[in-house]
Amino acid sequence: MREREHTLARYKTVIWYIGRLMMIIGGFLLLPLIILPFYMNELKYFQSFLVPALVFAFAGFILKSLTDKSEKVPVNHAVGAIIVVCAWVAGWLAGAAPLYLSGLFNPTQALFESMSGWTTTGLTVALPDQLPHIILFWRSLMQYAGGFGFALMMMSMLISSNPSGACYAEGHTDLILPQLKKSANIIVKIYLIYLLAGSAMYLFAGMNVFDAVNHCMTALSTGGFSTHNDSIAGFKSLPIEIISIILMLLGATSFTVHHLIFSKKFQSAKINDEVKFMFATLIIFVALFFIAVMPRMAYFHFTGYGDIVRHGVFECVSALTTTGFRSISYVHPALPALVSFILMVLMCLGGHTNSTAGGIKQYRIAVFFRTIYWTIQEMFLPRTSVISYQVMKAENPSFIKEKNIREVLLYIALFVVTFVTGTLILVFMGNTVLHSMFEFASALSTGGLSSGITSPTASPQVLWVLLAGMFLGRLEFFIIIYVIVKALTDVKFLITSEDAPMHGK
């Protein structure tokens, strides 16, 4: 096959898969309608979901019909990456459509809420207490599906190979099993079990069915959308807070660790470096939270040190898992600067790789600190000494190569540069430095806690800056850069090249 023909075939493959995925998204848009029989007064929102469902299904059918299945090329790194990024854009638009058609959101707000949902960020421009049940359910459903990688799950239904680009685009650097389809099936089964168990626990703790299902979905997805303005704080219940902590930690734990637990390989799960780093981080920062809040107990209406520990654990878990639930009613601009800084750092650190959480991720943090340790070792040990460069990630040690270290350091550098850039833009828009840092860190790490900048009255310019941060933070930087460069290079090649024979693979 000539190079030009091969490039065209690659994009025909992309179009074919996007068509199939859009048809699936069309079906997904119909799911919220299942709750209408329980809320008949919300039948007026029926068309808000039916119309975009039909449009996406029809558009997907047209795209699929434009290409011949026999012309498809294998889904390699490039094709997989492009498909997933396009699928995320399609999902984002599909998620926004019912919100806008409901008349409750303007176009920018609808796009923002949809991105916040799919990326499991949890920043919101809405007041949940004022939203109809079907819209609340749709928000939660987007977070639940977005958490375990909806694009990757849909691709697993269509292909049997393992497109590495798709996995990296979704933030899953490792598959549970060698086969994508089997890995996806295991993830779905595990999270359905957690959803049923978590919802039952919430019901037992005093929530109604609707609140229980919605909060379980958004806790497991580390998304943080709530059905109430005051989030978990509105329930004023210690059992509900404990259940939420458990579900948030489960959501921020690697799918690989869950598989080890379900396979009864508890020792392998216990020695996982991400697990150890996460709990060490929580212990340190809960202590810092205690120190920072103790002089301000009256502001939070705490009656004793036990209250500080109780809410300190909850808030730190919520921030580190990038969920965004709150157990106390407060507005971040009134928080002590140190408390805001603690929560901001925790959001940036984030949960495990191959989990529903965002942030830099515990694996990269582990590699970063171990690299410092290894470097110090090399300085003082004899040259003949052998240093083991490894991190416990699954059952067996993950040996770290120089390339892996370079990728980790580059990712952290890109995260910091993006964070600084987004913060400066928000400052130039008239926000304070601390609030801008907190808000953009929340967007970039998909954390969901707000400094007050995100609100129903926020300007479209501010929302678009935060929306960009959420997109970059969820899909991660390398794959977006790769897809943009690859697409531009291919377009340039198709425009300027002649039909020359293809060299190499």
Secondary structure as GFF3:
##gff-version 3
##sequence-region A 1 505
A	DSSP	alpha_helix	3	28	.	.	.	ID=ss1
A	DSSP	three_ten_helix	31	38	.	.	.	ID=ss2
A	DSSP	three_ten_helix	40	45	.	.	.	ID=ss3
A	DSSP	alpha_helix	46	66	.	.	.	ID=ss4
A	DSSP	three_ten_helix	69	71	.	.	.	ID=ss5
A	DSSP	alpha_helix	77	101	.	.	.	ID=ss6
A	DSSP	alpha_helix	107	118	.	.	.	ID=ss7
A	DSSP	three_ten_helix	128	130	.	.	.	ID=ss8
A	DSSP	alpha_helix	133	147	.	.	.	ID=ss9
A	DSSP	alpha_helix	150	158	.	.	.	ID=ss10
A	DSSP	alpha_helix	164	169	.	.	.	ID=ss11
A	DSSP	alpha_helix	180	205	.	.	.	ID=ss12
A	DSSP	alpha_helix	209	220	.	.	.	ID=ss13
A	DSSP	three_ten_helix	231	235	.	.	.	ID=ss14
A	DSSP	alpha_helix	238	251	.	.	.	ID=ss15
A	DSSP	alpha_helix	255	262	.	.	.	ID=ss16
A	DSSP	alpha_helix	266	270	.	.	.	ID=ss17
A	DSSP	alpha_helix	273	293	.	.	.	ID=ss18
A	DSSP	three_ten_helix	294	296	.	.	.	ID=ss19
A	DSSP	alpha_helix	305	320	.	.	.	ID=ss20
A	DSSP	three_ten_helix	332	334	.	.	.	ID=ss21
A	DSSP	alpha_helix	337	349	.	.	.	ID=ss22
A	DSSP	alpha_helix	362	380	.	.	.	ID=ss23
A	DSSP	beta_strand	390	392	.	.	.	ID=ss24
A	DSSP	beta_strand	397	399	.	.	.	ID=ss25
A	DSSP	alpha_helix	402	428	.	.	.	ID=ss26
A	DSSP	alpha_helix	433	444	.	.	.	ID=ss27
A	DSSP	alpha_helix	460	475	.	.	.	ID=ss28
A	DSSP	alpha_helix	477	496	.	.	.	ID=ss29
###
